[in-house]
Amino acid sequence: MTALRRLLASEPALASGGAQAVVAMVVALGLHLTAGQAGALEAAAAAAGALAVALSVTPVPPAAFTGALSAAGTLLAAFGLPHPSAGLVSTLSGLMAALMATTLRGHVSPAKAAPAPHP
């Protein structure tokens, strides 16, 4: 379990993006939701992930911007496209989460150093 904690502490952007992608996959494959419901759920996950990342990295503005962009993109896919399916919204949300996480990773660093592993 300590290895997982070290990973989350040292890579908050990737951890958040991975969690958002998992939510998108669960919604796409396991839940029977409308596109609007899927978009709202995934946008909330993106916003919560952005807040968690912004609180754990420096500088904060890139984390806040990419999180807002991911949430807005998900909402645009859910409510801006003509007749989207929940699967399409989830797919686009997962792709945006992965793209934003990998982009953000290079522009921020953890606010606290990751704990050293115990021998």
C-alpha positions in Angstrom: 0.0 0.0 0.0 2.9 2.4 0.6 4.0 2.1 -3.0 0.5 3.3 -4.1 0.7 6.2 -1.7 4.1 7.2 -3.0 2.9 7.0 -6.6 -0.2 9.2 -5.7 2.0 11.7 -3.9 4.7 11.9 -6.7 2.3 11.8 -9.7 -1.0 13.6 -8.7 -1.8 14.6 -12.2 -1.5 11.1 -13.6 -3.4 9.6 -10.7 -6.3 12.0 -11.2 -6.3 11.5 -15.0 -6.3 7.7 -14.4 -9.2 7.9 -12.0 -11.2 10.0 -14.5 -10.5 7.5 -17.2 -11.6 4.7 -15.0 -14.9 6.6 -14.2 -15.4 7.1 -18.0 -14.8 3.4 -18.7 -17.2 2.3 -15.9 -19.9 4.7 -17.2 -19.3 3.5 -20.8 -19.3 -0.2 -20.1 -21.3 -0.8 -17.0 -23.9 1.9 -16.4 -27.0 2.6 -18.5 -27.1 6.4 -18.4 -28.2 9.0 -20.9 -25.6 11.2 -22.5 -26.5 14.1 -20.2 -26.3 12.0 -17.1 -22.9 10.5 -18.2 -21.6 14.0 -19.0 -22.7 15.4 -15.7 -21.1 12.5 -13.8 -17.9 12.7 -15.7 -17.6 16.5 -15.6 -18.1 16.3 -11.8 -15.3 13.7 -11.6 -13.1 16.0 -13.7 -13.8 19.0 -11.5 -13.1 17.0 -8.3 -9.9 15.6 -9.8 -8.8 19.1 -10.8 -9.4 20.4 -7.3 -7.5 17.6 -5.8 -4.6 18.1 -8.2 -4.6 21.9 -7.8 -4.3 21.4 -4.0 -1.4 19.0 -4.3 0.9 20.6 -6.9 2.7 23.8 -7.7 2.0 26.0 -9.6 -1.8 25.8 -9.2 -3.0 27.7 -12.4 -2.0 24.9 -14.9 -3.8 22.3 -12.9 -6.9 24.4 -12.5 -6.9 25.3 -16.2 -6.5 21.8 -17.5 -9.2 20.5 -15.1 -11.6 23.2 -16.1 -10.9 22.4 -19.8 -11.5 18.7 -19.3 -14.8 19.3 -17.4 -16.0 21.8 -20.0 -15.0 19.5 -22.9 -17.0 16.7 -21.3 -20.1 19.0 -20.9 -19.7 20.2 -24.4 -19.6 16.6 -25.7 -22.7 15.7 -23.6 -24.8 18.7 -24.4 -23.3 20.3 -27.5 -23.2 17.4 -29.9 -26.3 16.4 -31.7 -27.7 13.1 -30.2 -24.6 11.8 -28.5 -24.6 8.4 -26.8 -23.3 7.9 -23.3 -20.6 5.7 -24.7 -19.4 8.6 -27.0 -19.4 11.1 -24.2 -17.5 8.6 -22.0 -15.0 7.9 -24.7 -14.3 11.6 -25.3 -14.1 12.2 -21.6 -11.6 9.5 -21.1 -9.5 10.7 -24.0 -9.5 14.3 -22.6 -8.6 13.1 -19.2 -5.6 11.2 -20.6 -4.5 14.1 -22.8 -4.9 16.7 -20.0 -3.1 14.5 -17.4 -0.1 13.8 -19.6 0.1 17.5 -20.7 -0.2 18.7 -17.1 2.4 16.3 -15.7 5.2 18.2 -17.4 4.1 21.6 -16.1 3.6 21.0 -12.4 5.4 19.3 -9.5 4.1 17.9 -6.3 3.8 20.5 -3.5 5.3 18.0 -1.0 8.0 15.6 -1.7 6.9 12.0 -1.9 7.7 10.0 1.2 10.9 7.8 1.1 10.3 4.1 0.8 10.9 2.0 3.9 13.4 -0.7 3.7 
